[in-house]
Every structure is written in C-alpha cells, then in structure tokens.
C-alpha cells in the first residue's frame, strides 16, 4: 500500500511560480512511476507530468512543457512539480499519483494510488 500527500498549492498571480510536493509513504519500489495530474471544475482529470522513481525518465503534457519541471528526492520519498510562468488556465486541483511501472504514464486509469489533491489558483 502506498500513501501520497500533496502540498504547496495556493493562490498566485499570472506569471508567478509555485512548487508542489508529493510525499510518499509505504512500499515504493524502484520500478514505480510518479505522475502529476490536474482537474479543473467541469473538466476531466488530465495528465501533467511523470517521472520514474529510479531513473531520469520524464514526460510532460504539451500544455506545460517548458514551464513545469518534475523532479524527485529519493532520500525524502518526495516528488516535486515546479510550476513557472503560470497562467489562469493552469487553475485546477493538482493530484499526485503512483503506478507500478513506467509506460502509458499519461493515462489516468493506469495509476494505482492517488493523493487527495491540492488547489492551485492562478489569477489574471
């Protein structure tokens, strides 16, 4: 069993930055992939970024490429999402998720564990 807890959300002006954290507890294997997703009101949950727990593989949605950076600190069992040049359309609840292997990381249904989410609001 894996528990995920997100933090770091908040209110920021357009053009600003935020860093989200996802603390993982439980049995995290080196094969795991960690993802960030977001869900805006009235919209489906969408993929943002993913990273492998043991290697440097990363993958980003086109909408955030060049603005967001996903990283991890294995010693702290924590995954981060650095968000720069934020836009009002980035406003959403951001979720951290874990899956047992890399592959098809953009598909919501492939993830086994989810956090409770953290709200990010970008004002114009």
N, C-alpha and C positions, 0 to 999 in steps of 0.2 A: 504494500500500500504506500502511496506517495501523497503527501500533503503539500499544497502550494499556497503561498500567501503573498499577494501583491501589495505594493505600497508605492508612494511617490506621486500619486495623481494630485490634481489641483486645478486652479484657475490661472490661466496665463494669457497674455496679450498675443495677438498675431505677430509672428516673427520671433517669439521667445522660445525658450527651451525648458524641457523637463526631463528628468531621468526616473524611469520606473524600475522598481526592483521586484524580483520574484524569489522568495526564499523557499527552498525545497527541503522537505524533511521526509524521512523514510528510506526505502531501499532504492537508491538511484544507481542504476548500472551504467557502465561506461558507454553502452550502446544507445542510451537514451538520446532522443532529440527533444529540444525545448522550443516551444513556439509562443509567439505573442499574437493575439487576435484582438479585434475590436468590434463593438456593436453600437451603432448609433440608433436613436429612437426610430422605430418603424422600419428598421432595416435588418437584413440578415447579418449574422456574425461573419466577419471577413478576416482573412489572413493578413498579417502584417510582416512578420519576420520569423525565422527559425535558425537554430544553431545546434550543432551536435555537442554532446556533453564532453567528448574526449578528443575531438579534432577541431580544426578551424573551419569546418564547412558552415557556410551561412547561405541564407536565401531570403530575398526580400520581395515584397509586392512592389509592382512598378510605381504605385502611388506614393511610396515612401523612400524609394531608392535615392541615395544621395543626401537624404535629410535625416534618416533614422539609422542608428547603429545598434546591433545586438551584440552582446558580449556575455562572458560568464566568468565567475571566480569559483573554481572548483573547491578551493580551500574553505570558502564560505557557503558552498552549496547554493549559490545565488546567480541568477541570470538578470541582466540589465537590458533596458531599452532606452538608449539616449535619443531623445527627440529634439531636433533643432529645426529652425525655420518653420515653426508650427503655423498651421492655417486653421481657420474656423471649421473647415471640413474634416479636420482631424478630431473634432469633438466626438467622444464616444466613451463607453465603458471599455477599458482595456483588460483583457484576460491573459493569464499565463496558463500554458498547458504543456503536458508531457506525453510523449509516446515512446514505445519501447525500442524503435529502430528508426533510422533515417530513411526517407523515401516518402513520396507523396505528402510532403510536410505542409502543403497549403490546404489540405482537405480537413475541415473541422471534424468530420466523422472518424478520422484515423487516430484521434488523440484519446488517451485513456484516462487522464487525470486533468482536472481543471481547478483553478483558483476561483475566488469569489468575485474578483474584478475590482478595478479602481477607476474612479471617474476622472476623465481629462476633459476640461472645458477650455476652448480657445476663443477668446473674444476678439471681435474685429475692431 
